[in-house]
Amino acid sequence: MNAEQKLLELGLSLPAPPSPGGNYVSSKVVGSLLYLAGATSAARGTAGAERTIEEGYAAAQECMLTQLAVVKQALGSLDKVREIVSLSGYVNAVAEFPDSPAVINGASDLLVAVFGDAGRHVRAAIGVSALPRNALVELQLVVGIHG
């Protein structure tokens, strides 16, 4: 089963990929790696204040769907993904919020559900004091691609 069929089986679909919000590109291939610019969630707010871990988890999953849409736009198909190399996840959170990893699990769990072992990656899950447009989550991704 390919990645896009797996998404359908999970009841998920890819949104339209966003346009860059400044003087940069959404993705860039360097050798056998695809680097993605950061993408923010549509969910707004601050974890540990008006947003819960569960809401953050859902926002991270939604944000990863956006990143997968960018991957598909860049490569033409998710089947060109060899592996997910690295995920950097940022959570808009109060200063003492200890659960950024639990929030970013929404993105990591989705990658493993869609790509299996090829979806396992290294990552950072960082709480920050602000994100663009008060987004709850921002994700940046590095993907290994088939030649």
Helices and strands as residue ranges (DSSP letters): H 3-9, E 27-30, E 33-36, E 39-40, H 53-75, G 78-80, E 81-92, H 100-115, G 116-119, E 122-128, G 132-134, E 137-145
